[in-house]
Structure formats: C-alpha cells, structure tokens
Amino acid sequence: MTMDSAPARHAGQGGTGPAGGAGVTAVRRSATAIHPPRGPRAGQARTAVHPHRVRRRDGVLPLLTADALAAVLTAATLPGPALPAAAAVPIALLLAALHAQAGLYRPRLAPSALLELPALAGRSAVLWCTAATVVAAVDPVRALGWSVLLTAVCLQAVLACAGRGFVNELRRRDRVRRPASVLVVGPGAGAGAVAAALHGRPEYGLRPVGVADTGAAEGDTGAMPVLTTHEDIRRAVIQNSVRHAVFTRPPEADERTASLVRLFHDHGCRLWLADPAGTAKVTGMRVAHPADQLWGYAVQPLLPRPARPLERWGKRGIDSVLALVALVAAAPVMAACALAVRIWDGPGVIFRQERVGLYGRPFTLLKFRTLRADAHESATRWTVAGDRGMSPVGSFLRKSSLDELPQLWNVVRGDMSLVGPRPERPFFVAKFSTVHPGYEARHRMPVGITGLAQINGLRGDTSIEDRARFDNHYIDTWSLWQDLWILARTAASFFRFRLGGS
C-alpha cells in the first residue's frame, strides 16, 4: 500500500488556457500572448468531460468481419478431413487477436491491403500452425498435413487481403462523397502545407476548415482561416462538427499545443500526427508507423493508451479479483485495526472523504480514521502529518499504510483501481490544475491505491509536478504487465515497512 497524497513543493509554471476571441472565420496573423489558465473557483474541481461517443465510419467492425470471413472460408474449403464446425469461432477470435497485436486495426488515412500482405501472411502462418497443433493433439485423425497447412496459410492471407481491399475501397468512396471536417494544428507554413494537401486530395476524406496556429511567429497558411485562441478553436470544432485534428508536431512539444489535445478529445475528435518538415527524411530516423502517409507526409494516429477496451476490461477484472482476495486475506488485520482505533480514539472507525476520480468524477474514499474523534481533517487542509490530534495508533496506521486497507472496497465498487494516479481532494485538484502542467491529464486513467510515482518514492512531502509527470508517463506507457510490476514493487516496499505519510 502507499500513503495518501501529501504536501508538495509547488514547482513549475502554469500552462496556457482559453482566452476570449472573435468569430471563427476571421483570419488572424498576430502572435497569441501566453497567459496562465483561468482556473476554477477555489475549492471547486474542474470536472473532466467524458469523451463523446462518435460513430466512426472507419471503425474496426468491417475489417473484423472481413478477417473472420476469410478464416471461416479457409477452414471450410480445406482439402482432406474437415475441421469441426466448432473450431471456426476460436480460429476467428485468435486471428482477430493476432491482427490487433500487429496494429492491423489502427486507423489509417491511406490504407493499403497489399502493403499489409506480409503481416497478414505472417499472422496466418501463426494461426494455422497453432490450429494444426491443437487438432493433432485433440483428434489425430484430423491432423493437417504439410501441404494442407501451406494451402491454409496462403488461402487465408489472400482472402484476408482481398476482403480488406474491398473494405478500403468502400471507405475511400464514402470519404470522397462525405468528407469529414478537420482542423490542422501547428505553427506557420508547415500547418498550411498540410492543410493544402488535404484540400487538394479529396480521397483522404478530410475537409480542412481552418488552421489552429500554435506558433508565436507568422506563417503563410494560404486562404485557410487561422485560429489563434483556445476559444476560437473550440467554437470552430463545435460549429463545423470537426471530427479530426491533424497535428504537425508532437502535442507535447509545448504547453499550448498539449492543451488542445484535451479539447479535441472531449469533442470526440480523432487525432493524427503528420510530419510536414520531413524530419525523418532529413535525420534518417524511422517513424513509428511508416506505412501510412498523407500525400507524402508520414502520418500516424495519436491513440490514447488507456483507450484499449480489451486490456481495460482485463485491468478491471484483475482489480476486482485481487481486491476481493486481499479483503478476505486482510480481514483479521482490518478487524484489529478497527478495534484499535475504536478503543484508542473513540467511535467512528472509518473516515470518509470526497476525492476526484476518472474523468473528474467525485467519489467517497474510505480510510481508517487516524485522528482522534474531536479532531477534524479539512477538505482544504493539506496535511495532518505531525498533528497533535493524531494518536499513537493513528500514527502507526499512517506510517505502515494500514489506514489505506478500506480502499480495497473502493476498488471492488469500481471507484478506484489497484494501480493508478493517487486521488486528490477537489480543492487541491482545482489548485494544482492551474499551477502544474499536465496535472489535470492524470484523470484520463482510473485513480489507484498505488502507482508509479509512489514506488519511486514520491510520497509525503514531495513535488506535485514530479508526481504528475510520473502519473502521465504511467498512463502513456500503460500495460497490464506494468500494473503487475508496480503491485510487486508496492508489496516489496510494504513488507520492508518503508515509512512515509501524507
């Protein structure tokens, strides 16, 4: 277990925020002044908006259907003893998992089934070798020979390529007929060049409606309206039903560009990163996904790591099971803690406090009370460490992190996860969000009992800016294995009885 959030050394400067502006259609050439964000009223947290559910014309269902049909048709046309009909479903599911692992369901601006053929053939070989092994073990009479196995691999790859090509062609025609509105985000001429390429190539299905200029210098963007304030960009997104945003440099390049990611995400926009400067070509460095391009510019989707539904469900399932097991195992310890608090500090064993969770939603966090009954822990008081109202029992519970055990029930209820950014009180969320860049972005992920910041010693009187950086790095690189690694590190530190507190 880790200790709750604690006082911080408030390092860092505030980011940029919305400023008032005129209409969307006005062309702006002046540099935008950098201002600190206008924060919420003191004591009131800014509630994060859950991203809108926008129906995608380029969703994964058509590709999943094409892949599943290819697998079923291949299984049905194999020579020799037929595979059992019940094998079709697990084969199709395994194929979908292999393609997802290879990134074959990622959104693309210029998809090509032929370019994907090597990946399709490789996954087809893995699929049918696995199927042949299982069939030979379960029913040797139906064992697939080498010739049959080679036929299955080739046929599967060809059918999947043909099906994906058909889906891509239908999507291309639909995009030309019904282009989606897009904003190009970036400074100066680079953003203008990308906007011009989109305007002149309707096959990409993106109709540029403006350039969100994030630079301080003037640049030629052609006839495109230039939006220089946060409020103008928000209006453009709403008025033009913008569904895509193309960044011409990484969003984390500066605070102003990074602040727009949340705006687009809240309005259900799909984000892309283009390379108008040709950095990869100049330096010789390879881009992450070189297969996709926008009229010669390397382009890749910007996908939020926590948006992977299968792994998120897996995370939730692991949380529920482990939390229930931990509650049962820790029941005697929790009963002893509750009895000690009741005897030493009086009635009211459980302490309840409002905290901010996923997407800024408040919830009630549970802890063992560590202050005497006549003491009060305020929602705006930063720390109670060293408080005279803390009894020896309360001090022991805090130093040993045993006061956090009731939060296992928060995990079972779904308020929290075992691993994630530590939840904070609404007053301090509002305060830190206006001071520390990236603090509000921590709420992209369910909050947790422990986290990457905590296992790196960021507990007690440590920097909030450092904690936010570790939390956002955890979210950006999140995986189930990383969660298990953090839990193992937490358990090791707990048994070493590392002292700390909030």
Secondary structure, 3 states (H helix, E strand, C coil): CCCCCCCCCCCCCCCCCCCCCCCCCCCCCCCCCCCCCCCCCCCCCCCCCCCCCCCCCCCCHHHHHHHHHHHHHHHHCCCCCCCCHHHHHHHHHHHHHHHHHCCCCCCCCCCCCCCCHHHHHHHHHHHHHHHHHHHHHHCHHHCCCHHHHHHHHHHHHHHHHHHHHHHHHHHHHHHHHCCEEEEEECCHHHHHHHHHHHHHCHHHCEEEEEEECCCCCCCCCCCCCEECCHHHHHHHHHHCCCCEEEECCCHHHCHHHHHHHHHHHHCCCEEEEECCCCHHHHHCCCCCCCCCEECCEEEEEECCHHHCHHHHHHHHHHHHHHHHHHHHHHHHHHHHHHHHHHHHHCCCCEEEEEEECHHHCEEEEEEECCECCCCCCCCCCCCCCCCCCECHHHHHHHHHCHHHCCHHHHHHHCCCEEECCCCECHHHHHHHHHHCCCCHHHHHCCCEEECHHHHCCCCCCCCHHHHHHHHHHHHHCCCHHHHHHHHHHHHHHHHCCCCCCC
